[in-house]
Amino acid sequence: MTAERESVVSAVDALDLTTDAHVHTGFSAGRDSVGVIVSAADQAGLTAITFADQVGPDSTWLPAYADAIARARRRTDLTLRVAAEIEVVRPDGWLALPADLGHVEAVSVAVSGLPLERGVLGPRDVRALIAAGEMSAEQVAERLVTTTILGLRRACRYAPTQLARPLRLLTDVGLDDAVLSADLVAALAAACRETGTVVEISEAWRSPSGRIVAMLRAAEVAMVPASDARYAAEVGQWQYVRRV
């Protein structure tokens, strides 16, 4: 077994696989109610779950969402946490914040597109930029990491932070994570430590890669398993997390 592989295995061994740090409900990207999710988590042998539905400036359901989780707390011994997944939408790390974050106990920061001055570009548009020679793969990686860091620094002003599906955009664009230099990963790790950000190892999105997990672990970044479940049956089910 290589030294890198041993480091990755140690990182997984250190995870508490009885917790799920990112699940969705029917309030947003999921399909099932809070109660159904809690029942599935109980059946999976979990002790804690974090609800992290996707929110934005037009989201008006946060009070009802928090109330539903509060009611569920009274019917279970599981620890239930109220969080929200919020996108970074500008190069300076600006977040698509809802009007009121008062009901949220944590923010799961997501960077699903590449924020540029012209707007947020999805994977197809980023690939087109690279193909046209307007940006190199290395420049895309640097911009993604820089924007992620700025987003974490903004988000931590409002609530404790998690990093959702870290650097997954590179995979969506078709770039190998080797495009991430050691310096870039070190900068991201330093920002996570500085802001107290916990990095999610996403089951659904298969990110970050084993290489990045090992590097973050070596940099003493806190990590948690996250199913990113959209269906109750996916809650607390670990295949990628165990394999990575």
C-alpha positions as CSV (number, residue, x, y, z in Angstrom):
1,M,0.0,0.0,0.0
2,T,1.4,3.4,-0.9
3,A,1.9,6.2,1.6
4,E,-0.8,8.2,-0.1
5,R,-3.3,5.4,0.1
6,E,-2.4,4.8,3.8
7,S,-3.1,8.5,4.4
8,V,-6.5,8.3,2.7
9,V,-7.5,5.1,4.6
10,S,-6.6,6.9,7.9
11,A,-8.8,9.8,6.9
12,V,-11.8,7.6,6.4
13,D,-11.1,5.6,9.6
14,A,-11.2,8.9,11.4
15,L,-14.7,9.8,10.1
16,D,-17.8,9.2,12.2
17,L,-19.8,7.2,9.7
18,T,-22.9,7.4,12.1
19,T,-23.3,11.0,11.0
20,D,-24.6,12.4,7.7
21,A,-23.6,16.0,7.2
22,H,-25.7,16.9,4.2
23,V,-29.2,15.6,3.3
24,H,-32.0,17.2,1.2
25,T,-35.8,17.2,1.8
26,G,-38.8,18.0,-0.3
27,F,-38.4,21.7,0.7
28,S,-35.8,22.0,-2.0
29,A,-33.8,19.5,-4.0
30,G,-35.0,16.4,-2.2
31,R,-38.1,14.2,-2.6
32,D,-39.0,13.2,0.9
33,S,-40.3,14.9,4.1
34,V,-38.2,15.7,7.1
35,G,-39.9,12.9,9.0
36,V,-39.3,10.3,6.4
37,I,-35.6,11.3,6.3
38,V,-35.3,11.0,10.0
39,S,-36.8,7.5,10.0
40,A,-34.4,6.4,7.2
41,A,-31.5,7.8,9.2
42,D,-32.6,5.9,12.3
43,Q,-32.9,2.7,10.3
44,A,-29.4,3.3,8.9
45,G,-28.0,3.4,12.4
46,L,-27.1,7.1,12.3
47,T,-26.8,9.2,15.4
48,A,-26.9,12.7,13.7
49,I,-27.9,14.3,10.4
50,T,-27.6,17.8,9.0
51,F,-30.4,19.1,6.8
52,A,-28.8,21.2,4.1
53,D,-31.5,22.1,1.5
54,Q,-30.6,24.6,-1.2
55,V,-31.6,28.1,-0.6
56,G,-31.3,31.4,-2.5
57,P,-32.6,35.0,-2.4
58,D,-36.1,33.9,-3.3
59,S,-36.4,31.2,-0.7
60,T,-39.3,32.0,1.6
61,W,-39.7,28.6,3.3
62,L,-36.9,28.6,5.8
63,P,-39.2,29.2,8.9
64,A,-41.4,26.3,7.9
65,Y,-38.3,24.2,7.2
66,A,-36.8,24.9,10.7
67,D,-40.2,24.3,12.3
68,A,-40.5,20.9,10.6
69,I,-37.0,19.9,11.9
70,A,-37.9,21.2,15.4
71,R,-41.0,19.0,15.5
72,A,-38.9,16.0,14.3
73,R,-36.4,16.6,17.2
74,R,-39.2,16.0,19.7
75,R,-39.8,12.5,18.2
76,T,-36.3,11.2,17.9
77,D,-33.1,10.7,19.8
78,L,-31.0,11.6,16.7
79,T,-29.2,14.9,16.7
80,L,-30.8,17.1,13.9
81,R,-29.1,20.2,12.6
82,V,-30.6,22.9,10.5
83,A,-28.3,24.1,7.7
84,A,-28.7,25.6,4.2
85,E,-26.7,25.0,1.0
86,I,-25.8,28.4,-0.5
87,E,-24.0,29.0,-3.8
88,V,-21.1,31.4,-4.4
89,V,-22.2,33.6,-7.3
90,R,-19.5,36.2,-7.7
91,P,-15.7,36.2,-8.1
92,D,-15.4,38.1,-4.8
93,G,-17.1,35.2,-2.9
94,W,-20.6,36.8,-2.7
95,L,-23.2,34.3,-1.8
96,A,-26.8,33.9,-3.0
97,L,-28.1,34.5,0.5
98,P,-31.7,34.3,1.5
99,A,-33.3,37.3,3.1
100,D,-33.0,35.8,6.6
101,L,-30.6,33.3,7.9
102,G,-31.9,33.4,11.5
103,H,-33.2,29.9,11.4
104,V,-30.0,28.3,10.1
105,E,-27.3,26.7,12.3
106,A,-24.8,26.2,9.6
107,V,-24.1,27.1,6.0
108,S,-23.0,24.6,3.4
109,V,-21.0,26.6,0.8
110,A,-21.3,25.3,-2.8
111,V,-19.5,26.4,-5.9
112,S,-21.3,24.6,-8.7
113,G,-20.3,27.0,-11.5
114,L,-17.3,29.3,-12.1
115,P,-18.1,32.8,-11.1
116,L,-16.5,35.3,-13.5
117,E,-17.1,39.0,-14.1
118,R,-19.5,38.1,-16.9
119,G,-21.6,35.8,-14.6
120,V,-21.5,32.2,-13.3
121,L,-20.4,29.8,-16.0
122,G,-21.5,26.2,-16.0
123,P,-19.3,23.2,-16.9
124,R,-20.1,23.4,-20.7
125,D,-19.3,27.1,-20.9
126,V,-16.0,26.6,-18.9
127,R,-15.0,23.8,-21.3
128,A,-15.7,26.2,-24.2
129,L,-13.5,28.8,-22.6
130,I,-10.6,26.3,-22.3
131,A,-11.2,25.1,-25.9
132,A,-11.1,28.7,-27.2
133,G,-7.8,29.4,-25.3
134,E,-9.5,32.1,-23.2
135,M,-8.5,30.3,-20.0
136,S,-6.1,27.5,-19.3
137,A,-7.0,24.5,-17.1
138,E,-4.6,25.9,-14.5
139,Q,-6.4,29.3,-14.5
140,V,-9.7,27.6,-14.1
141,A,-8.4,25.6,-11.1
142,E,-6.9,28.7,-9.5
143,R,-10.1,30.8,-10.0
144,L,-12.2,28.0,-8.5
145,V,-10.0,27.7,-5.4
146,T,-9.7,31.4,-4.9
147,T,-13.5,31.9,-5.3
148,T,-14.2,29.0,-2.9
149,I,-11.9,30.6,-0.3
150,L,-13.5,34.0,-0.6
151,G,-16.9,32.3,-0.3
152,L,-15.9,30.5,2.9
153,R,-14.6,33.8,4.4
154,R,-17.9,35.5,3.7
155,A,-20.1,32.6,4.8
156,C,-18.4,32.2,8.2
157,R,-19.6,35.7,9.2
158,Y,-23.1,34.3,9.3
159,A,-22.9,30.8,10.7
160,P,-20.5,27.8,11.0
161,T,-19.5,26.6,7.6
162,Q,-19.2,23.4,5.6
163,L,-17.8,23.0,2.1
164,A,-20.2,21.1,-0.1
165,R,-18.9,18.7,-2.9
166,P,-15.5,20.3,-2.9
167,L,-14.0,21.2,-6.2
168,R,-16.5,19.0,-8.1
169,L,-16.7,21.5,-10.9
170,L,-13.3,20.4,-12.1
171,T,-14.7,16.9,-12.7
172,D,-17.8,18.3,-14.4
173,V,-15.6,20.3,-16.7
174,G,-13.5,17.2,-17.5
175,L,-10.3,18.2,-15.7
176,D,-8.2,15.8,-13.7
177,D,-7.6,17.0,-10.1
178,A,-3.8,16.9,-10.9
179,V,-4.5,20.4,-12.3
180,L,-4.7,21.5,-8.6
181,S,-1.2,22.3,-7.5
182,A,0.0,21.5,-3.9
183,D,0.0,25.3,-3.3
184,L,-3.6,25.6,-4.3
185,V,-4.7,22.8,-2.0
186,A,-2.6,24.2,0.8
187,A,-4.3,27.6,0.4
188,L,-7.8,25.9,0.5
189,A,-6.7,23.9,3.6
190,A,-5.5,27.1,5.3
191,A,-8.8,28.9,4.6
192,C,-10.7,25.9,6.0
193,R,-8.7,26.0,9.2
194,E,-8.9,29.8,9.4
195,T,-12.7,29.9,9.0
196,G,-13.4,26.7,11.0
197,T,-14.9,25.1,7.8
198,V,-15.6,21.4,7.8
199,V,-15.1,19.7,4.4
200,E,-17.8,17.3,3.3
201,I,-16.8,14.1,1.6
202,S,-19.7,13.8,-0.8
203,E,-21.1,10.3,-1.5
204,A,-23.5,11.5,-4.3
205,W,-20.9,13.7,-6.0
206,R,-17.8,11.6,-5.5
207,S,-15.8,14.5,-4.3
208,P,-13.2,15.4,-3.2
209,S,-11.0,12.8,-4.8
210,G,-8.8,10.4,-2.7
211,R,-5.8,12.6,-3.5
212,I,-7.4,15.7,-2.2
213,V,-8.8,13.9,0.8
214,A,-5.3,12.8,1.7
215,M,-3.8,16.3,1.2
216,L,-6.5,18.0,3.3
217,R,-6.2,15.3,6.0
218,A,-2.4,15.9,6.1
219,A,-3.2,19.6,6.5
220,E,-5.4,18.8,9.6
221,V,-8.6,19.9,8.0
222,A,-11.8,18.5,9.6
223,M,-13.9,16.3,7.3
224,V,-17.3,14.7,7.6
225,P,-19.2,12.1,5.5
226,A,-22.1,13.6,3.5
227,S,-24.5,11.6,1.5
228,D,-26.0,14.7,-0.3
229,A,-29.1,12.4,-0.4
230,R,-32.1,13.4,-2.4
231,Y,-34.1,10.3,-1.4
232,A,-34.5,8.8,2.0
233,A,-33.0,5.5,0.9
234,E,-29.7,7.3,0.2
235,V,-29.2,8.7,3.7
236,G,-26.2,7.3,5.5
237,Q,-25.3,4.9,2.7
238,W,-21.5,4.9,2.3
239,Q,-19.8,3.4,-0.7
240,Y,-17.6,6.1,-2.2
241,V,-16.7,7.4,1.3
242,R,-15.5,4.0,2.3
243,R,-13.7,3.4,-1.0
244,V,-12.0,6.8,-1.4
